[in-house]
Amino acid sequence: MRNPNTFTERQLRFLEAIRERIRHINDPNPEIITDQSYEWLIGHTKQFGKIPKIKFFPNSCHIKAEIIESSGLIDEFQAPKKDEVRAKFSIKKARNTKANLFESEWNNIMLKAKKATFTLALMNQIFSNQDQKVSEPIALFQSIVMDEYAPLIKAQKEPIHPPETAKTAETPKNPGIKTYDQELAELE
């Protein structure tokens, strides 16, 4: 079998670094409380059309640069050579080099995912019956892939904590008092 992983080692380090930043932002009990947040949105690129994007708040460029540094994507050996070429041809240095590298890596990964998703969606549309949301070939693909790739998926990853949208009410200590959710359920 060919290389079982569609991502390069570089791309995996990049995705893991993003995942760790998201886990850090969503941590319910952080060591240091910050105002950092993020949101998923649909972005439009000239080369790839619409793709999923992630935006960090505040100081998105700064956070993206930190992710690039933590994933080890900056080649310190190439930096002086690039500076020489820029000086030779009077090219200005990019203001947000690391943030631009983040966007470039992200766009390439999302294009790969977009092509794979289109392939599966087309197969699903061709082979599904009217009462099926997932066709049999796609369901078989899912079971095959999960069986074959299970050993490649590393140990159980710690969950990305969901952001707290609404806290649930405390359970009353008196068993005779019903919670608001219970009262609503009984009314319906």
Secondary structure, 3 states (H helix, E strand, C coil): CCCCCCCCHHHHHHHHHHHHHHHHHHCCCCCCCCCCEEEEEEEEECCCEEEEEEEEECCHHHHHHHHHHHHCCCCCCHHHHHHHHHHHCCCCCCCCHHHHHHHHHHHHHHHHHHHHHHHHHHHHHHHCCCCCCCCHHHHHHHHHHHHHHCCCCCCCCCCCCCCCCCCCCCCCCCCCCCCHHHHHHHHC
